[in-house]
Amino acid sequence: HLVMEGDATKTTDDLVRGMDSGFLVSKLHYTNVVNPMDLSITGMTRSGIYAVKGGEIAHPVKNFRFTVSLTDLLSHIEALGKPERATGAMFGGRFVVPPVRLAGWNMSSSTDF
């Protein structure tokens, strides 16, 4: 189980307003561990990725594939929002996590959908 504290005063909308440009990723389709030693995972976004410009959602974009080390990802946190309960298959599947604004996240390729 993963429990991560955040800032209970900030919403996802607050985190988006703090972005000049980037992407809002609201759901991941799957994640798989690539290397358990450095916590590298691979996966794909799904059903909700949007371009953000000037602190506002501009338009939807195609899904992306990614491979990232979770330790590297955690080192790029700019802001956290209010934690929420979530479920998934990775690491046992039960989470309490906040929305996260990252300074960078390398998307490796786009998909056809």
KABEL-V651188 format. One record per residue. N is the residue number from 1. RES is the residue in one letter. PSI is psi as a letter, one per 20 degrees, with the letter a starting at -180 (NA if undefined). D_CENTER is the distance of its C-alpha to the mean C-alpha in Angstrom with 2 decimals. Layout:
n=N res=RES psi=PSI d_center=D_CENTER
n=N res=RES psi=PSI d_center=D_CENTER
This chain:
n=1 res=H psi=q d_center=17.64
n=2 res=L psi=p d_center=14.87
n=3 res=V psi=p d_center=15.40
n=4 res=M psi=p d_center=13.62
n=5 res=E psi=q d_center=15.34
n=6 res=G psi=b d_center=14.18
n=7 res=D psi=o d_center=16.23
n=8 res=A psi=i d_center=17.89
n=9 res=T psi=i d_center=19.19
n=10 res=K psi=p d_center=16.01
n=11 res=T psi=r d_center=14.37
n=12 res=T psi=g d_center=11.35
n=13 res=D psi=h d_center=14.19
n=14 res=D psi=g d_center=15.21
n=15 res=L psi=h d_center=12.00
n=16 res=V psi=g d_center=12.31
n=17 res=R psi=h d_center=16.00
n=18 res=G psi=j d_center=15.45
n=19 res=M psi=p d_center=14.10
n=20 res=D psi=g d_center=16.86
n=21 res=S psi=q d_center=15.00
n=22 res=G psi=b d_center=11.68
n=23 res=F psi=q d_center=9.27
n=24 res=L psi=o d_center=7.79
n=25 res=V psi=o d_center=5.53
n=26 res=S psi=i d_center=7.04
n=27 res=K psi=q d_center=7.72
n=28 res=L psi=p d_center=7.89
n=29 res=H psi=g d_center=11.62
n=30 res=Y psi=q d_center=12.30
n=31 res=T psi=q d_center=11.58
n=32 res=N psi=q d_center=14.66
n=33 res=V psi=p d_center=15.76
n=34 res=V psi=g d_center=17.46
n=35 res=N psi=o d_center=18.98
n=36 res=P psi=i d_center=19.24
n=37 res=M psi=h d_center=20.98
n=38 res=D psi=j d_center=18.13
n=39 res=L psi=k d_center=15.34
n=40 res=S psi=p d_center=14.30
n=41 res=I psi=q d_center=12.38
n=42 res=T psi=q d_center=12.40
n=43 res=G psi=a d_center=11.10
n=44 res=M psi=q d_center=10.65
n=45 res=T psi=r d_center=8.82
n=46 res=R psi=q d_center=11.29
n=47 res=S psi=l d_center=13.04
n=48 res=G psi=m d_center=11.24
n=49 res=I psi=p d_center=9.96
n=50 res=Y psi=q d_center=11.99
n=51 res=A psi=p d_center=13.47
n=52 res=V psi=p d_center=13.87
n=53 res=K psi=p d_center=17.25
n=54 res=G psi=k d_center=19.14
n=55 res=G psi=j d_center=16.78
n=56 res=E psi=q d_center=17.09
n=57 res=I psi=p d_center=15.53
n=58 res=A psi=g d_center=17.85
n=59 res=H psi=q d_center=17.51
n=60 res=P psi=q d_center=15.63
n=61 res=V psi=r d_center=15.02
n=62 res=K psi=q d_center=15.32
n=63 res=N psi=q d_center=12.73
n=64 res=F psi=q d_center=11.76
n=65 res=R psi=q d_center=12.26
n=66 res=F psi=q d_center=10.76
n=67 res=T psi=p d_center=12.20
n=68 res=V psi=q d_center=11.04
n=69 res=S psi=p d_center=12.60
n=70 res=L psi=h d_center=10.74
n=71 res=T psi=h d_center=13.48
n=72 res=D psi=g d_center=12.92
n=73 res=L psi=g d_center=9.21
n=74 res=L psi=h d_center=10.56
n=75 res=S psi=i d_center=13.32
n=76 res=H psi=j d_center=11.42
n=77 res=I psi=p d_center=10.40
n=78 res=E psi=h d_center=12.29
n=79 res=A psi=q d_center=12.01
n=80 res=L psi=q d_center=11.19
n=81 res=G psi=a d_center=12.25
n=82 res=K psi=p d_center=14.30
n=83 res=P psi=q d_center=13.34
n=84 res=E psi=q d_center=13.64
n=85 res=R psi=q d_center=14.81
n=86 res=A psi=r d_center=12.93
n=87 res=T psi=q d_center=14.28
n=88 res=G psi=r d_center=13.54
n=89 res=A psi=h d_center=15.50
n=90 res=M psi=p d_center=13.90
n=91 res=F psi=k d_center=16.05
n=92 res=G psi=i d_center=18.20
n=93 res=G psi=i d_center=15.94
n=94 res=R psi=p d_center=16.15
n=95 res=F psi=q d_center=13.65
n=96 res=V psi=o d_center=13.91
n=97 res=V psi=q d_center=10.68
n=98 res=P psi=r d_center=9.97
n=99 res=P psi=q d_center=7.53
n=100 res=V psi=p d_center=6.47
n=101 res=R psi=p d_center=7.71
n=102 res=L psi=q d_center=7.93
n=103 res=A psi=h d_center=11.27
n=104 res=G psi=q d_center=10.31
n=105 res=W psi=o d_center=8.44
n=106 res=N psi=o d_center=11.17
n=107 res=M psi=p d_center=11.10
n=108 res=S psi=h d_center=14.37
n=109 res=S psi=q d_center=15.84
n=110 res=S psi=r d_center=15.85
n=111 res=T psi=r d_center=17.22
n=112 res=D psi=i d_center=20.30
n=113 res=F psi=NA d_center=18.73
